[in-house]
Amino acid sequence: MRTVFYSICALILTLSCSKKKDHESTIETKIKADTVLKTESETESDCVFDDDYKKITKEWLNEIGFKKYVWDEQNKQAILKYNNDTLIVRKGGCNHFVNSVQIRTNILPNKILDSILIKKITEIACKFKFENYCQKLTEGKYKEIIESNSSLFLEFEDEDPDDNLISEGIQISTDNKKTIIEISEYYN
């Protein structure tokens, strides 16, 4: 009787182990299939533009002459020092191709917009080849829109709406002891 009992236990143990191996094999096959599908979908992007921000931003900075910066992978932007200011630079996109420079400066204007600040904005806009902003800032062709006591928006007329380049304008705000200037445009 004991032999029969041990034989039955051995048989049950053998069967349960083989079912476990089959189950593990099925799970491994499913994981491999999911990995292949994810890899294929990642390579077949639906992006209209190149969304490799790091590569495109690096090329942009090199073209302008900036070699030293820190790459912020989480926010996909470069951070660098320029004339005692901090610049946060980003270029690229999937459905909209963005060119963006944020200037963080210790210069606080006497009034919301003074000539020192306009000179700084114009210099950065021209250096980073924001052609529409550069030209119109130099010519004084922009509209100041006061949004609050600490925020101002510079609006620019779009002379060629068919080029798909959207000049969003320039946002200027103050925060504690800093002035934050955001210059951006994008292709639609």
C-alpha positions, 0 to 999 in steps of 0.5 A, a space after each residue: 500500500 505504501 508503494 502505491 501511495 508513494 507512486 501516486 505522490 511521485 506521479 502527481 509531483 511529476 505532472 505538476 512540475 511539467 505543467 509549471 514548466 509549460 506555464 512558464 514557457 507560455 509566459 516567456 513566449 508572451 513576454 518576448 512577443 510583447 517586447 517585439 511589438 513594443 520595439 516595432 511600435 517604437 521604431 514606427 513613430 507617428 511623428 511628423 517632425 524629428 523628436 530627438 530633442 537631445 540631438 537637435 538641440 545639440 546641433 542647434 547649440 553647436 551651430 551657434 557656438 555653445 559647447 558647454 551645457 548640461 542636458 536635462 533628460 527629464 525635461 529634454 532641454 539644455 541648461 547653460 550659462 551665458 553672460 551671467 544669465 541661465 539659458 534653458 534651450 530646447 529644439 525638436 518635436 513630434 507634431 509641432 517643431 519647437 524652438 525655445 529659449 528661456 532666459 533667467 536673469 538677475 536684471 530686474 527692470 525699473 519698469 516692466 520693460 526697459 531698454 536694458 531688458 529689450 537689448 538682452 532679449 534682442 541679443 538672444 533672439 538674434 543669436 539663436 536665429 529667431 529671425 522674425 523676433 530679431 528683426 522686429 525687436 530691432 525695428 521696435 515693431 511689437 505690441 506690449 500686452 500687460 498681463 499682470 503686475 509681474 507679467 508682460 507679453 510681446 506680440 509680433 505680427 505674422 507677415 507670412 501666415 502660409 509658412 507654417 511658422 508660428 511666432 508665439 511671442 515673448 513672455 516676460 515675467 518676474 519671480 522674486 529676484 529673477 526676470 524670466 523671458 521665454 522666446 519661442 516659435 514652432 512649425 505646425 
